[in-house]
Structure formats: structure tokens, C-alpha cells
């Protein structure tokens, strides 16, 4: 098999039928029809997967030849020189030791994923790297909120000529550092917009913020326009699973490179940078739902959204947390559930606003101010990422679910240190249906894998004691 580096982010494979079949087994999702494929009909695949593709074929007994006619591998080859990083490079802020280490990894390795938890200050890492390199940069984000937040941080850090692209804003002219919403960027690239094409050509440092989106078709398409020497991804949850990498996970590595640095959340907790989560599971045993009734949506509706005992515990828990002087964030996964909890809170004399969409009257206000006024909020999936959420010292995870990525993202919303050094978390062991029980056990497993303290749920019939 011959691999030819054909561009800044493209390798073309040339080989016989058997070699191509074995390569495709790594780069294609064979489990479902129409699944994601990272290799096209021309045999091209992302440059970030070159090493994995080579090792995969060699493990099957095939030889691999590599050609780099454009000299791209030499340009992006890591440097052994350890750079000096000024920990005071951002005015008014001192970079933490792990942030300095992350910036050094970026400067030395040039490409890859920075895997650090929510609230670890990944935007400051990106800012420090941009300022240190002093190269034209492009930051790609998934939402208008992230666009505005990143641009504000860049401006505040003293970066010159910061521009935005998204939500009707087009500041591509006379700018050096651009923050672009992915949908707006790809729509301009598809139409051959000259300013967007020029941006891709001139950006020497590309940052994918929340880079787990590189597994979707829009971001993969954008990656094909990249012509930068430095390409990094930032995410607290880059991959969909802790144990194995899916083809979508490989797309992230393909667009950026291997993981540059991963500091587990518990390490940052032990070092005093993040709040210590204490997670308590409450036992829920009613209503008993029939196993024969295996429709997931119906089970979720009956067992979680409309579960009176569970909802009552959610609001009573929030009330006790508030009485203990803590700010409370309740997480739900559906509009009816959030509305039901907000209404139930009123019956207990609590005013807990529910954030469901960007059209919510509180959405455009500063979250810190809103949480300071109300002391408790009910949040929907819009808070999973891309919202600069203030400190909450107590959380109620009323949403259920099992997704590794969602579980870690949602817990991350309570990790900023505020008035308390810990964050109290209420979750539920849902023993009302095998589906829900399985999901509860998977969440417990995720929390324990992150080395968080998980308190055992009470046995059936025993009272539930809440830590405040």
C-alpha cells in the first residue's frame, strides 16, 4: 500500500483490492447502512489518521510506503525544543501549571487534542497559545454563544483585530484572529465565497473548540479546507466512549491528531483547581413499569418525566440545598419535564426559572446575575456546552440517561469553585424499569471511573438522607 500526503489534511491511499478492504475496515462504520466513512471513493482519508492507518495495515501483514511530495509532514513535524510560555501572557490572569503544560504541548506537537474537563479554562489555553505563536488564527465553534464568548476573551487578552463570523455577523475583512460558527463558515465555503476561502488559506493556527463535533459531516467538510501548520481540538469529552473509539471518534483524531494532553478531572480536583463532586443516588422504586412495555419514550415519560415521587424529591432536594446556602442547578432533558418541575417548585414556594431555548426571557441576560437573583435554575440540553455558566454548588441530575459524553458534560457544570470547595450532586437509581435501571448503573460506573465520590443509594423502604 502506498500513502501519498496530498494536502494539509489529506492522504491518498493507493493499493490493491485486499489492501483497500483492510484499510476501509478501520475507516468505515460497517455496522449500519449509510454509516460514516472517513475514506472516499478516491481513497483519500484525513491526515491525522496516517499513523493509525499505517499500523493497522502493518498489523495485518501489509507493507506501507509513504510519499510526501509537498513536504507537509516535515512542516507539521513536532519540535523537540521546549518553548518558553509566559504564565502572565493574558493580562490580569496567571495561567495555572496544567494550562502552561497544555500550551507547551501545543507549541511542540503542533497538532492534536487538548482533553481537559469543563471549567478547566480551555479557552485561556487557546488564547495563550495564539498569543505565544503570534500567527493568524481561526477558531471554529458550534454556537453563536461560544463565538461571542471566545471573541470577548480574545479581545480582553489583548489580541489585535479579532473578528467574528456567524449570526449575521461578517467580520472577515482586516482581521487576524477570527472566531467562526461552523454552519456559517461552511455555507460560505460551499458557495466559493472569496473572503472565506482567503480565511482558510491565511489561517496558520486552527482551533476546533468543542472538537467532539468533528464527528459530524459539517465539521469534517470544513477540515478539508484547512491549510494550517498548527491544528488543535479542545474538549472535555472528545470521544463518545471511554473504552473504544468509534469511526466518529476517529474523525476527531483525523481532523486534529492524537490526544496531546489529558488531565483527568480528579487530578484537578485534588490540586484544588476544581470543586469536589459528592454524588448521592436516591432510590426510586415506583411506579413499576412492565418489561413488556419496552417502548423507550413511553418508559422515559412514565418513569422520569411524570414520576411524581421522583419529581417531588427533585424539588425538595433543591429546597434543602437552597436552605443550606447553595446555588442549585437542576438538569432535565425535555421540555415537559422542565415545565413540570418549575410548576411543582411554585407549590413549594420556590421561584425556579426554566431555561429551555435561546428565546427564554432570561437567556440573553447574564447567567451569573440570573443565578444570583433566583439562586436556582432548571436547565435543558442548551446548557450542555457553549454557555458560560456561573458557579453552582449543588446539582440535581433529574435527566437520567447513559451517554458517557452527556454525563461528564453535565457534571462539569458544577465543578467551578465558588463559595464551597465541593459540589453536592443528587442523581437517581431508577429501579422502575430495566432500561432505566441499566442507565442508572452506567451513570454510577461513569462517575466512579472519574474517581468521584458516589454515595450508595438506600435500600428499598429506607429513608433517603440528603447531604447539605
C-alpha positions in Angstrom: 0.0 0.0 0.0 1.3 3.5 -0.9 0.2 6.5 1.1 0.6 9.9 -0.6 0.3 13.1 1.5 -1.8 15.1 -0.9 -2.7 18.1 1.2 -2.6 19.7 4.6 -5.3 17.3 5.9 -5.4 14.6 3.2 -3.7 11.3 2.5 -4.5 9.3 -0.6 -4.2 5.6 -0.5 -3.1 3.5 -3.5 -3.2 -0.3 -3.3 -4.8 -3.5 -4.4 -8.3 -4.5 -3.6 -7.4 -6.5 -0.4 -5.3 -3.7 1.0 -8.1 -1.2 0.4 -10.6 -3.6 2.1 -8.4 -3.8 5.2 -7.9 -0.1 5.3 -11.6 0.5 5.0 -12.3 -1.8 7.9 -10.6 0.9 10.1 -12.1 4.0 8.5 -15.7 2.9 7.8 -18.7 2.3 10.0 -19.7 -1.1 8.8 -22.4 -1.7 11.4 -25.1 0.4 9.7 -26.1 1.1 6.2 -25.1 4.6 5.2 -22.7 4.9 8.2 -19.9 7.3 8.4 -16.9 6.7 6.2 -13.6 8.5 6.5 -12.2 7.2 3.2 -13.8 8.4 0.0 -14.0 6.8 -3.4 -10.6 8.2 -4.4 -9.0 6.5 -1.4 -8.4 9.8 0.5 -8.6 10.0 4.3 -7.7 12.5 7.0 -4.0 13.1 7.6 -4.4 12.8 11.4 -5.1 9.1 10.9 -1.9 8.4 8.9 -0.1 6.7 11.8 -3.1 4.6 12.8 -3.8 3.5 9.2 -0.1 2.5 8.8 0.0 0.5 12.0 -3.4 -1.1 11.1 -2.2 -2.4 7.8 1.2 -3.5 9.1 -0.6 -5.5 11.8 -2.4 -7.3 9.0 0.9 -8.1 7.3 0.9 -5.5 4.6 3.8 -3.2 3.8 3.3 0.6 3.6 5.2 3.1 1.5 4.9 6.8 2.3 5.3 9.7 -0.1 5.2 13.4 0.9 5.8 15.4 -2.3 4.7 18.7 -0.8 6.8 18.3 2.3 3.8 18.7 4.6 4.9 16.1 7.1 8.2 18.0 7.6 6.3 21.2 8.2 4.0 19.8 10.8 6.6 17.5 12.4 6.8 18.1 16.2 9.7 20.1 17.5 11.9 18.9 20.4 12.7 22.4 21.5 10.8 23.2 24.7 9.2 26.6 24.3 9.0 29.3 27.0 5.5 30.1 27.9 4.8 33.3 29.9 2.2 32.4 32.6 1.2 36.1 32.7 0.7 36.4 29.0 -3.0 37.1 29.5 -3.4 40.5 31.3 -4.9 40.2 34.7 -4.6 36.4 34.8 -1.9 33.9 35.8 -2.0 30.6 33.9 -2.2 27.5 36.0 0.6 24.9 35.8 -1.5 22.5 33.7 -2.5 25.3 31.4 1.1 26.2 30.8 1.8 22.5 30.2 -1.0 22.3 27.7 0.3 25.4 25.8 3.8 23.9 25.6 2.3 20.7 24.2 0.5 22.6 21.5 3.6 24.6 20.6 5.8 21.4 20.4 3.4 18.9 18.9 1.5 21.3 16.6 -1.5 19.1 16.1 -3.8 17.1 18.4 -6.5 17.2 21.1 -6.4 19.0 24.4 -8.6 16.9 26.7 -9.4 18.8 29.8 -12.6 19.0 31.8 -15.3 21.6 31.8 -14.3 24.6 33.9 -10.6 23.9 33.4 -10.1 27.1 31.3 -9.5 25.6 27.8 -10.3 29.0 26.2 -7.4 30.6 28.2 -5.1 27.8 26.9 -6.1 28.6 23.3 -5.7 32.3 23.9 -2.2 31.9 25.4 -1.2 29.6 22.5 -2.4 32.2 20.0 -0.6 35.0 21.7 2.6 33.0 22.0 2.7 31.8 18.4 1.6 35.2 17.1 0.1 33.6 13.9 -3.2 34.4 12.1 -5.7 32.1 13.7 -9.2 30.6 13.1 -11.3 29.3 16.0 -14.3 27.2 14.9 -17.2 26.9 17.3 -20.7 25.3 17.2 -22.8 28.2 18.5 -23.2 31.9 18.5 -22.7 31.9 22.3 -19.3 30.3 22.0 -18.4 32.7 19.2 -19.2 35.7 21.3 -17.6 34.3 24.5 -14.3 33.4 22.7 -14.1 36.7 20.9 -14.6 38.5 24.1 -11.8 36.6 25.8 -9.5 37.2 22.9 -10.3 40.9 22.9 -9.7 41.1 26.7 -6.4 39.2 26.3 -5.1 41.9 24.0 -5.3 40.1 20.7 -5.5 42.6 17.9 -8.0 42.6 15.0 -10.4 39.9 16.3 -13.3 39.2 14.0 -16.5 37.0 14.1 -18.5 35.1 11.6 -22.0 33.9 12.4 -25.5 35.0 13.3 -25.5 37.6 10.5 -22.1 39.0 11.6 -19.3 39.0 9.0 -16.1 40.5 10.2 -13.6 38.7 7.9 -12.1 41.8 6.4 -9.0 43.3 8.0 -8.9 40.7 10.8 -6.1 38.5 12.1 -8.0 36.2 14.6 -11.4 35.0 13.5 -14.0 33.1 15.6 -16.4 31.4 13.2 -19.6 29.4 13.8 -19.3 26.2 11.8 -22.6 26.4 9.9 -21.9 30.0 8.8 -18.4 29.1 7.7 -19.3 26.0 5.7 -22.2 27.8 3.9 -19.7 30.4 2.7 -17.1 27.9 1.7 -19.7 25.9 -0.3 -20.6 28.9 -2.4 -17.0 29.8 -3.1 -17.0 33.0 -1.0 -13.7 34.6 -1.6 -13.3 36.0 1.9 -14.0 32.6 3.5 -11.6 30.9 1.1 -8.9 33.5 1.9 -9.5 33.0 5.6 -8.8 29.2 5.3 -5.7 29.9 3.2 -4.2 32.5 5.6 -5.1 30.9 8.9 -1.9 29.3 10.2 -3.3 28.2 13.5 -6.7 26.5 13.6 -8.6 25.7 16.8 -11.7 23.4 17.0 -13.5 24.4 20.2 -15.7 21.5 21.4 -13.9 19.4 18.9 -16.2 16.3 19.5 -18.3 18.0 16.8 -15.6 16.9 14.3 -17.5 13.6 14.1 -20.3 15.4 12.2 -20.4 15.9 8.5 -20.2 19.7 8.5 -17.1 19.8 10.6 -15.5 17.0 8.6 -16.2 19.1 5.4 -14.6 22.2 7.0 -11.5 20.2 7.9 -10.8 19.6 4.2 -10.2 23.3 3.6 -7.6 23.6 6.4 -4.1 24.7 5.3 -2.6 25.3 8.7 0.6 24.0 10.3 -1.0 24.2 13.8 -4.4 22.4 14.3 -5.7 21.6 17.7 -9.0 20.5 19.2 -10.4 21.4 22.6 -12.9 19.3 24.5 -13.8 18.0 27.9 -15.4 15.0 26.3 -13.8 14.4 22.9 -14.8 10.8 22.5 -18.2 9.0 22.8 -16.9 6.1 24.9 -14.2 5.6 27.5 -13.1 2.2 26.2 -13.3 2.1 22.4 -13.1 4.6 19.6 -15.9 4.7 17.0 -15.4 5.9 13.5 -16.8 9.3 14.6 -14.2 9.4 17.3 -11.5 8.6 14.7 -12.8 11.6 12.7 -11.8 13.9 15.6 -8.3 12.4 15.5 -8.3 12.6 11.7 -9.0 16.3 11.8 -6.6 17.2 14.6 -4.3 14.4 15.7 -3.8 12.2 18.7 -4.5 13.5 22.2 -1.8 16.0 23.2 -2.6 16.2 26.9 -5.3 14.6 29.1 -5.5 15.6 32.8 -8.4 13.7 34.5 -10.9 15.7 36.4 -10.0 14.1 39.7 -6.4 15.3 39.4 -7.6 18.9 39.0 -9.9 18.4 42.0 -7.0 17.0 44.1 -4.9 20.0 43.1 -7.6 22.4 44.3 -8.5 23.8 40.9 -12.0 22.3 40.7 -14.7 21.6 43.2 -15.0 18.1 44.6 -18.2 16.3 43.4 -20.1 14.3 46.0 -22.7 12.3 44.2 -25.7 10.8 46.0 -28.1 8.4 44.3 -31.7 8.3 45.6 -33.6 5.1 45.3 -36.7 5.3 43.1 -38.9 2.2 43.1 -42.3 3.3 41.8 -44.2 3.2 39.6 -43.2 -0.3 38.5 -43.3 -0.3 34.7 -43.9 -3.5 32.8 -40.9 -5.0 31.0 -43.3 -5.9 28.1 -43.8 -2.2 27.7 -40.4 -1.7 26.0 -41.1 1.5 24.1 -38.2 3.7 25.4 -40.1 7.0 25.0 -43.0 5.7 27.0 -40.8 4.3 29.7 -38.9 7.6 30.0 -42.1 9.6 30.2 -43.7 7.4 32.9 -40.5 6.6 34.8 -38.9 10.1 34.8 -40.9 13.0 33.3 -44.2 12.1 35.0 -42.8 10.3 38.1 -44.4 12.2 41.0 -42.2 10.7 43.7 -39.1 11.4 41.7 -40.1 15.0 40.8 -41.1 15.7 44.4 -37.7 14.6 45.6 -36.0 16.8 43.0 -37.7 19.9 44.2 -37.4 19.0 47.9 -33.7 18.4 47.4 -33.4 21.8 45.7 -35.2 23.4 48.6 -32.8 21.8 51.2 -29.8 22.9 49.2 -31.1 26.4 49.0 -31.7 26.5 52.7 -28.1 25.4 53.2 -27.0 28.5 51.2 -26.1 26.7 48.0 -26.9 27.7 44.4 -28.7 25.0 42.7 -28.8 23.8 39.0 -31.4 21.2 38.1 -30.8 19.4 34.8 -33.6 18.0 32.6 -33.7 16.6 29.2 -37.2 17.5 28.0 -39.5 20.5 27.8 -42.4 18.8 29.7 -40.1 17.7 32.5 -38.7 21.2 33.0 -42.2 22.8 33.0 -43.5 20.2 35.4 -40.6 20.8 37.9 -40.9 24.6 37.6 -44.6 24.4 38.3 -44.1 22.0 41.2 -41.5 24.3 42.7 -44.1 27.1 42.8 -46.2 24.8 45.0 -43.3 24.7 47.5 -43.0 28.4 47.4 -39.9 28.4 45.2 -39.3 30.5 42.1 -37.1 28.4 39.9 -37.0 29.6 36.2 -36.7 27.1 33.5 -34.2 27.6 30.6 -35.3 25.6 27.6 -34.4 27.6 24.5 -32.5 30.7 23.5 -35.8 32.5 23.3 -36.3 32.3 27.0 -36.6 35.7 28.6 -33.6 35.1 30.9 -31.4 33.6 28.2 -29.9 36.9 26.9 -29.2 38.1 30.4 -26.0 37.4 32.3 -26.3 33.9 33.8 -24.4 35.0 36.9 -26.9 37.7 37.6 -29.8 35.4 36.9 -28.5 32.7 39.2 -27.6 35.3 41.9 -31.2 36.6 41.8 -33.0 33.3 41.7 -30.4 31.0 43.4 -31.7 28.1 41.4 -32.3 27.3 37.8 -33.7 24.4 35.8 -31.6 23.8 32.7 -32.1 21.9 29.5 -29.6 20.5 27.0 -28.8 24.1 25.8 -26.6 24.2 28.9 -24.6 21.0 28.0 -21.9 23.1 26.2 -21.3 26.6 24.8 -22.8 28.5 27.8 -20.5 30.2 30.3 -22.4 29.0 33.3 -21.7 30.5 36.7 -20.9 28.5 39.8 -23.5 26.2 41.2 -22.6 24.4 44.4 -25.4 21.9 44.2 -26.9 20.0 41.3 -29.9 17.7 40.8 -29.4 15.5 37.7 -33.1 14.8 37.1 -32.5 13.9 33.4 -31.4 10.3 33.6 -29.7 8.9 30.5 -26.5 6.9 30.0 -24.4 8.8 27.4 -20.7 9.0 28.6 -20.4 12.4 27.0 -23.5 13.9 28.4 -22.9 12.5 31.9 -19.5 14.1 32.1 -20.6 17.4 30.4 -23.5 17.9 32.8 -21.5 17.1 35.9 -18.8 19.5 34.7 -21.3 22.4 35.0 -20.8 22.3 38.8 -17.1 22.0 39.0 -16.1 25.7 39.3 -15.1 26.6 42.8 -17.2 29.3 44.4 -18.3 29.7 48.0 -17.9 26.0 48.5 -15.0 23.6 47.8 -17.4 20.8 46.9 -20.5 20.4 44.7 -23.3 18.2 46.0 -25.0 16.2 43.3 -28.3 14.4 43.5 -29.0 11.6 41.0 -31.4 8.7 40.9 -31.2 5.0 40.9 -34.3 4.3 38.9 -35.4 0.8 39.7 -38.7 1.2 37.9 -37.8 -0.5 34.6 -34.8 -2.5 33.3 -34.0 0.3 30.8 -33.8 3.0 33.5 -32.0 0.7 36.0 -29.4 -0.1 33.4 -28.8 3.6 32.7 -28.5 4.4 36.4 -25.9 1.7 36.8 -24.0 3.1 33.8 -24.0 6.6 35.3 -22.7 5.2 38.5 -19.9 3.4 36.6 -19.0 6.7 34.8 -18.8 8.7 38.0 -16.6 6.0 39.6 -14.4 5.8 36.6 -13.8 9.5 37.0 -12.8 8.8 40.7 -15.7 10.8 42.1 -17.3 10.0 45.4 -20.5 8.1 44.9 -22.7 7.5 47.9 -24.7 4.3 47.9 -28.4 4.6 47.3 -30.6 3.5 50.3 -32.2 0.0 50.1 -35.9 -0.2 49.4 -38.0 1.1 52.2 -35.2 3.0 53.9 -35.4 6.8 54.2 -33.4 8.9 51.9 -30.9 11.2 53.6 -29.7 14.3 51.8 -26.3 15.8 52.4 -26.4 19.6 52.5 
